């Protein structure tokens, strides 16, 4: 199963890319474990821990023990805190 990960703002800067394909993502998976998988691939994202949320199929998901059932082709966005103005 392939999932597309979209990185926004500071997360894109830290990961060094705006989008990537993750292959063989286990499902179901907790949002916490999904975040851990992203941290293993991009350790610099650790500075966002406790501030970042994920969006799965355009729905915000807190990083916790919430179980996610992902489907092939789903998008997961990494959304750091945003400043506005």
N, C-alpha and C positions, 0 to 999 in steps of 0.2 A: 504494500500500500504506500502511495506517495502523497505527502502533504506539502503544500507550499507555505513557507514561512516568510512573512513580510516584516521588515524591520523599519521602524519610523524614528525620525529625529535622532536623539542620542543613541538609541539602540543600533541604528544603521551605522553611525559613526564608530561605535565600539566593535560591532561585528565586522565592519569593513565591507558591507554589502547591503543592498536594499531588499534582496529577495534570494531565496534558495529553496531547493527541493530536498526534502527529507524522505529517504526511502526506508521502508521496513519499520515504520513507527508502530509500536504495539498498540492495540486497542482492545478493550477499553484501557485508558491510562488516566491517572489523576493529573489535574492541572499542575500540581507540585512536581510530579515525575516528568511531565512534559517540560517544565521549566528547567529541571535538572538536566534533561537531555540537551537542551539548548545551551546550558552553562558548560557542559562537557565539550561541546563543539566550539563555543565562543566564551572562554573563561573571563574575558574582559567585561562581559555583561554583569558580572557579579556586583559591580558598583551600583547597579540599579536595583539590587535585591531589596524588597520591602517597599519599593516605589512603583514598580512596573505592574501592569496588568496584561493579560492576554485577551485577545478577541478571537473567538472561534466561530466561523460562519457569521461574522459581523456582530456577534453578541459578546459583551464583556464577560470575562471569567476571572474571578479572583484566584490567586495562586494559593491553593489549599489542597485539601484531600478530595475536592469535588471530582467525581469520575466523569470523564469525557469519552464518548464513543465517536471516534473519528471515522470518516469514510474516505475512500480513495478520491483524491482531488480536492479535499477540503483545504481552506486557507486558515492559517493561524497567524495573527498579527501580534507583534511585540510592541506594546504601547507604553512608552515611558511617560513620566509627568510632562505635561506640555505647559509652556508659558504662553500667555496670550497678550494681545495688545492691539 
